[in-house]
Amino acid sequence: MTVQVGMRVSDLEGIFLAQSSHLQTSPEHEIKRDVSYFNVECDTTLKRIPRDACHLGLRAQSHPDSPDLPSDDFTFSLILAAGSLNSVSIDIPYDCSVSPDELLMHAESSGFNINLLPPGHTTVVDEKVERYCEVLRTYGRMWLASPQSNIRVAPIDGYLEYLFGVAAGHIPASISTDEMMNTLFTDGMPEVVMEHVKVVIHDVIMEHFGTEDAFNEILEKVAKAIHLKQAQFRDSRARILEEELDLRTPLPNLIRMVSKSTGLSLSNAAGMLYELKHGVHTVLDKYLPPDEPAVEGQATPPVNTRQAKLANALGAAFAAAFGIDEMDQVWAGVESTLQVQERINLDHGTVQPGSVASRIAVAMDVEPKVAALATGEFLSMIRAVLEAGNHVSPPPPSAPKPVPSPASGLIAVG
């Protein structure tokens, strides 16, 4: 991000026109919104904003006839900026005579942040610095006293965040690493002036919160509230995942069993199973890639002959190891014993888990229904390998649903 400070509205108009002219000659050029314009003087009413602007900070200036009110150019420029950019700030110089109530009202009503700008070219704590400190006290007290405030007031908010970090045990190397904060507040401020300003901001904050102990108590309450919210959010996510597990995943009960046996959360158990499955497919496709289409341009054949040969070899080795001659019949017996074909009825509760599922449930410390359904889900993956190796036949296709005949349109009269 680029930061530009101290321009005028008429300068922004010139930048916009130059960018528009460039786009007419080079329409393919893309202008990125990565420039933040701060402390822009309203020498006229803002009409157009540079195309590269991601933030616009307008310098507050007083009305020539009523110094405690903002000028018309400033007010109308704020209105246009609010309708054109998502990020707008009111930049208030130390010698601004506009009433703080007026500027805070504008900021709160539109969600503009406020930047309290220090005097430039100061080397000691002089009258200008003291006047700036009084501005910090005024705006700081008003902002902190408004619990419903939805805006930030810099640099007070930045120092408040710094104090929270220190109270929580984190001492950063610098008060701020934000480019905007450094450009507007710290880079041009001598250390002696900065230390004086920090003391003033610290006093304003402690005046609002009370003692250091009271401030730390508030921090502890905030930390506990954040921790509670995070715990509630995690519990809510876990509850939603549990409720939608059967709808969103193909192996919901296997996920539940893995979660129970490993102590993983449901989301992590689902992720582990998915990554295992994805990893196996990735390795197989890397070393046993799909068949090339017979004719260039056609779709890849649905059967991967190399992977099918591997599946056939694995199935043959398994059958030979256990002396199985007819894998199809043996597998049908396994599925019958483990109630694979009864998964729908098991899920609906019309069929109770068998003795094998009950023993698995005791071993894995899960409900018998979960054990029975998880076993079926696991065996369905093994069946896919056996089908690919032509050791078992795929299940017959489900019968098509009957299509009701259209009504004849005749009305029977009795």
N, C-alpha and C positions, 0 to 999 in steps of 0.2 A: 504494500500500500504506500502511496505517495501522499505526503502532507504538504499542503500549501496554506500559508498563513499571511493575512494582511492584505488581501486583494480587495477590489471594489466590485460592485455589481456590474458596472459598465465594463470592467475587465472580463467578467464572466460572459457577458454578451459577446464580446469580441472573440473569446475562445470558442463559443458555440458556433458563431458564423464561420470561423476558420475551419472547424471540424466538419461542418455541413458542406462547405466548399470542397474540402478534401474528399468527402464521401461521394460527391457528384463526379469527380474525376477518377476516383478509385472505389467503385461501389463494392468491390470484393473485400475491402479492408474492414476489419472488425475492431471497433473501439471498446476496450474493456472499461468497466466501471471500477476503477481502483484508485481514484484520487479523492482525498478528503480536503475540502476547503473550509478553513476555520477563520474566524474573526474577519468576516467579509463586511466591508463598510457599505451601507445602503446609500450610495450617492444618488441613486434613482430607484424607481420601483423595479424589482426583479421581474423579468418577463420570460427569460429562457435560461435554462441551466445547462452547463457543459455536459456533453454526452458521456464524459468519463467520470462524472461525479458520483461517488457512492455515499458521500456525506456532505452536508452544507451547514456551516455554523455562521449565523448572522450576528453581527455586532449590534448590541442594543444601543439605541441612540434616542435622545429625547426630542420631544416636539418643540419647535422654535417658540411657540406661544405658551406652552405649558410644560416646563422642564420635568415635572414629575410624571408625565405621560409619554408613551413611546411615539415616535414620529410616524406619519402616515406611510412613508416609504418602507420603514421597518415592518410595520404591521401588515401591509399588503404583501410584502415580500415573504413574510412568514406563511401567509395563507397559501401562496403559490407553491412555496417549497414543501409545505405539508401535503399538497396534492400530487407532488411529483416524485418525492423521495421518501424512503422508509426511515432514513436516519437524518434527523435535523436537530440542531442545538441552538440555544440562545447563548451567545458569548458576551459576557458582561464585563466591561473594563472596570478597573478599580475606581475611576472617576466618573462613573455613570450616575446621572442624577435622577433617572427614572425610578419611581417607587418600586421597592421590592415586591410589594403586594401585586402590582400590575404585572410584573414580569413572571412571578410565580403563577399567577392566574393563567397567563398565556401558556406557560409551560405545562401546567397540570391539565389544562383543558385539551391540549393536543398531544400530550405525551412527549414533549421536547425535553431533552436533558439540558442542564445548565452548566456552563463553564465560567468560573470566576477567574478572570484573567489578571495576573499580577502586572505591576508596572515594569516597563522594560528599562534596560541600561541602569540598573541600580547596583551599587557596590557595597552600600552600608544600609543599616536600618534607619531610614530617614522618614520625612513626613509622608512621602508617597507610600512607603511600605506600611506605616502605621494606618494610613487610610485604607489600604488594602486589607489589613488585618481586621479593621472594623467592618468591612464588607463581609469578610469570612464569618465574623461573629453574628452579624445580622441574618445572613442567609442560612448559616448553620443552625441557629436556634429555630428559625421558622421551619426549616426542612425536617429537623429531628422531631419537632413538636407535632408534625403531621403524620400520624401512624398509617394513614391510607395513601400516602404519597406513592406515585407510580413512576417517579423520575429520579435521575441521579444528579447530584450537585458536586461537581469536581472543583477542587481536589479533595473536598471533605470526604466523599464516599471512598476514594482510593485509600486515604489514611485510615478510615474506619475498617476497611478490609484488612489493611496491614495490622491493625491492632488485634483484630479477631485472629489472624494467623499467629501472631506472637503469643496471645493468650492460650492458643491451642497447642503451643509448643513448637511452632514452625517459625524460624527467624530467617526471612529471605535476605539475600545479599543486597538487594536494593528495594526501596519502597515500591517502585513500579517498574515493570518491563514493558508497559504499553507505550507504543510509539507516540500516540497522541498526547498522553500524559507527560512524557518526557519533552516533547516539542513545545507544548504550551506552558509547562510549569517548571520543570527541573533543569533543562539544559541551559537556559539563560539566567539562572538564579544563583548568585554566589552562595557559598556554604553558610556564611554568617546570616544571610537573609533567610535562607531555607530553614535553618535551625529555629530562628525566631518565629517563622510562619508555622512550623510544626508544633511549637509550644502552644501557640494560639489555637490551632485546630484541636490539639489534644485537650486543652482546657475546655473548649466548647463541648466536645464529646463527653468528657467526664462531668461537666455541669449538667448534662442531660441524663446520663446514666447513674450518676452518683459517684461513689468511691470506686477504686480499682477492684475491690472485692465484689461490689455490686455488679460491675461490668463482667467479671469472670463468672458470676452466678448466672447472668443472662446468657453468656456464651454457653455455659453448661446446659441450660434449658434448651437453647437452640440446637445444640449438638444432639441432645436426647430426642428432640422432636424430629430432627432429620433422620436419626437412626430408626425411630419408630415408623416414620413414613416409609423408609426403605424396606423395613421388615414387612410392613403391611403390603407394600407393592410386590415384594417377592412372594408373599403368601397368596396374594390375589392372582398373580401370574401362574403360580403352581396350581391353584384351584381351577383356573380357566383351562390350563393345559390338561388337567385330569379330566375335566368335563368334555373336552373336545378331542381327547386322545384317540378314541375309537373312530371319529369322523375324519381326522386329519392324517393318520398314519396307517400303513398297511399291517404293522406288527404291534398293535397296542399292548397286548398281554405279554409278549416277549420283552417289550420295553419295561413293563411293570416288574417282571421277574428279574431282569438285569438290574433295575434300580434297587430292588429289595436286597438282592444278593451282594451288591457292590457298595451300597450306600450312596450312590450317585443320585442326583435329582432326576426327575423324569425327563427334563429337557436335555441334560447331559447324557443320560442313558440312551435317549433317542439319537442324539448326535453321535455317540460312539458306535451304535449299530449301523447308522447310515454311513459313517466314514469307513467302517469295516467293509460294508457291502460295496461302497463306491471304490474303495481301494482295490478290492479283488477284481472288480470289472476293469478298472484302469490298468492293472498289471496284465490281465488276460488280453485286453485289446492292444496293449503295447507289444507283447511278444507273440500273440496269436491274433493278428489283425483280421478284420472281416474280409470275406472273399471279394475279389474284384468283380464288377458286373461283367456279364458276358458281352454286352454291347456298350461301348462308351456312351455315356450320357444317361444310361438307365439307372434305376435305383439299385442300391447295394442289396444283394440277395438276403432274404430274411434269416437264412441258416448259415452260421459260421462253421464251416466244415472242420477247421482246425480245432476249434473249441469243442465241437461235437465228438471228435476223435478222442480228445482228452477225457471228456465225460464218459465215453464208452469204455476207455481203458480203466478209469477209476472204478466204474461199476463192475467191470469184469474182475478186477483185482479183489473187490469186496466180496463178490459172489464166490470166487475161488477160495478165499480165506475161510469162509464159513460153509463151504460145500453146498452152495445153493445152485440148483439147476434152473429153476424157473423163477427168476427175480420178480416177474409180474405177479405171480400168485403169492409169493412170500411178502411182497410189499403190500398187497391187498390185505393180507392178514395183519401186518403191522398197523396199517391205517385203521382197520376194524378194531383191534385191541386198544388203540390209543384214541379212538372216537374221533378220528379226523373228519369223517363225513358227517358227524353230528354237531359240528361247530355252531351252526345256526341255532339248533335246538338247545345246545349248552348255553349259548349266549342269552337266549330267551328264558331259560330256566325250565323248559319242558322236559329236558333230559338231565339227570344228575351225573356228575363226574364219576368215573369208574374207579376201581381199586388202584390201578396204575397211577392215575392222576392224583389220587389221594396220597399215595406214597411220595410222589414227586413234590406235592404241596408241603408235606412235612419236611422233606429234605431241604427245600428252598425257602421255607417259612413264608409261604403265600397261601391264598385261598385256593381250595381245590378247583374252583371254576377257572381262576386265572391260570393255574398249572395246566389244566386240560386244554384251554384255548392257546396258551403259549406253546405247548407241545405241538399242536396242530399247525401253528404258524411256522415253527421251526422245521417241521417235516415237509411243509409246502415248499420250502427252499431246497431241501434235499430232493424232493420229487422233481423239481425243475431240472436238476442235474441229471437225474436218471432218465427223464424224458428226452433230454438233449442227447444222451448216449443210447437211446432206443432200447433201454432196459425195461421200461414200463410204458404202457400206452397212456396217452393223454386222456383225461376224463371226457366222456361224451358231451357234446355241446348241449347247453340247457335248451329245453323245449321252448319254442317261441310262444310268447303270450298270445292268447286268442284275441282276435280283432273283432269287436262287436259289429254286427251288421247294421247298416244305417236304418233308421226308422223309415217305415213305408210311407208315412204321411197320412195313412187312412185313419179315420176315427171310427171306432166301433160304436154302434148305437144299439142298445139292447131294448 
